[in-house]
Amino acid sequence: MDVLYFAWVRERIGVPSERIETGAATVADLVAELSAREERYAAAFADTAALRVALDQTLATFDAPLAGVREVAFFPPMTGG
């Protein structure tokens, strides 16, 4: 699966995207798996309330299942003005 990182998430992790193999069942499981990798991932995912996630370019929640998903994107909430 492709995992994309945007804005400060990308800055903390240090890469814009990566292809990973995972057995994670939900987005929350994926976040836990990534956070356990290295400190930079743990820092990026320390406060999931400050993050949004999209699965195959559709907004989702952190309890959403990953079965069949090809792309996961993490980004901060967007503001308008």
Secondary structure, 3 states (H helix, E strand, C coil): CEEEECCHHHHHHCCCEEECCCCCCEHHHHHHHHHCCCHHHHHHCCCHHHCEEEECCEEECCCCECCCCCEEEEECCCCCC
